[in-house]
Amino acid sequence: MPTASDAQLESRFEILPSNQPTADDIRDNILQNPGFGKYFTDHMAHVRWTVDADWHGHQVRPYGPLTLDPAASVLHYGQEIFEGIKRTAMPMALSGPSAQRKTPSVFAVALAV
């Protein structure tokens, strides 16, 4: 799979530098033992997608909050799993250890047991 060169990426992404970058000594200390989910970068990639324009508005911008529609399925995923389990009247003990339990084939097997 072809990859974009640095020059190609720079031409596609507008760079908006952070006005509060992490100091070099603090960054060096973090990189010694970064851990997972403990530290975050000063910047994030942001790209928009619309039906009319496809992917556009490529930016590397300062780290900040994301805007999500309240109806975004990611916010309701746990509720959907719970409702699916209630509809089948399947005891929680029979459900699998992950969201996989939501698939119909798993319900059919679990209910047949």
C-alpha positions as CSV (number, residue, x, y, z in Angstrom):
1,M,0.0,0.0,0.0
2,P,1.5,3.3,-1.0
3,T,2.2,5.8,1.8
4,A,2.3,9.6,1.6
5,S,5.6,11.4,2.0
6,D,6.1,14.0,4.7
7,A,5.8,16.7,2.0
8,Q,2.5,15.3,0.7
9,L,1.0,15.1,4.2
10,E,2.2,18.7,5.1
11,S,0.5,19.9,1.9
12,R,-2.8,18.2,2.9
13,F,-2.8,19.1,6.6
14,E,-3.1,22.7,7.8
15,I,-0.8,22.9,10.9
16,L,-2.2,24.9,13.8
17,P,0.4,24.9,16.6
18,S,-0.5,24.7,20.2
19,N,0.0,27.9,22.2
20,Q,0.8,25.8,25.3
21,P,3.2,23.1,24.2
22,T,4.7,20.8,26.7
23,A,8.2,21.8,27.8
24,D,11.0,19.6,26.4
25,D,12.1,18.4,29.9
26,I,8.6,17.3,30.8
27,R,8.1,15.6,27.4
28,D,11.4,13.8,27.9
29,N,10.4,12.6,31.3
30,I,7.0,11.4,30.0
31,L,8.7,9.5,27.2
32,Q,10.8,7.5,29.7
33,N,7.6,5.7,30.9
34,P,4.6,6.9,28.9
35,G,2.0,4.3,30.1
36,F,-1.3,4.0,28.4
37,G,-3.9,6.7,28.7
38,K,-1.9,8.7,31.2
39,Y,-0.4,11.3,28.9
40,F,-1.6,12.9,25.7
41,T,0.1,14.8,22.9
42,D,-0.2,18.5,22.4
43,H,-1.9,18.1,19.1
44,M,-4.5,15.9,17.4
45,A,-5.4,15.2,13.8
46,H,-8.9,16.4,12.6
47,V,-10.5,15.7,9.3
48,R,-14.1,16.3,8.3
49,W,-16.2,14.1,6.1
50,T,-19.4,15.1,4.3
51,V,-21.4,13.4,1.5
52,D,-20.8,16.4,-0.8
53,A,-17.1,16.9,-0.2
54,D,-15.8,13.5,1.0
55,W,-12.8,13.9,3.3
56,H,-11.7,17.5,3.7
57,G,-10.5,20.2,6.1
58,H,-7.4,18.2,7.1
59,Q,-5.8,19.8,10.2
60,V,-3.3,19.1,12.9
61,R,-4.7,21.2,15.7
62,P,-4.1,21.7,19.5
63,Y,-5.4,18.9,21.7
64,G,-8.9,19.7,22.8
65,P,-12.5,18.4,23.2
66,L,-14.3,16.6,20.4
67,T,-17.8,17.6,19.3
68,L,-20.2,14.6,19.1
69,D,-23.9,14.5,18.2
70,P,-25.9,13.3,21.2
71,A,-27.4,10.6,18.9
72,A,-24.0,9.2,18.1
73,S,-24.2,5.4,18.4
74,V,-21.0,5.2,20.4
75,L,-22.8,7.0,23.3
76,H,-25.7,4.5,23.2
77,Y,-23.8,1.2,22.6
78,G,-24.0,-0.1,26.2
79,Q,-27.7,0.7,26.4
80,E,-28.3,-1.2,23.1
81,I,-26.6,-4.3,24.5
82,F,-28.6,-4.1,27.7
83,E,-31.9,-3.7,25.7
84,G,-30.9,-6.7,23.5
85,I,-30.3,-8.9,26.5
86,K,-33.6,-7.8,28.1
87,R,-35.5,-8.6,24.9
88,T,-34.3,-12.2,24.9
89,A,-34.8,-12.7,28.6
90,M,-31.3,-14.2,28.7
91,P,-29.7,-14.4,32.1
92,M,-26.5,-12.4,32.4
93,A,-24.7,-15.6,33.4
94,L,-25.2,-17.0,29.9
95,S,-23.9,-13.9,28.1
96,G,-20.4,-13.8,26.8
97,P,-17.6,-11.6,28.3
98,S,-17.9,-8.9,25.7
99,A,-20.3,-7.1,23.4
100,Q,-20.2,-10.1,21.2
101,R,-23.2,-11.3,23.1
102,K,-25.3,-8.9,21.1
103,T,-25.0,-10.9,17.8
104,P,-28.0,-13.0,16.9
105,S,-26.0,-16.2,16.4
106,V,-24.7,-16.0,20.0
107,F,-28.2,-15.4,21.3
108,A,-29.4,-18.5,19.3
109,V,-26.7,-20.7,20.8
110,A,-27.1,-19.3,24.3
111,L,-30.9,-19.8,24.2
112,A,-30.5,-23.4,22.9
113,V,-28.3,-24.4,25.8
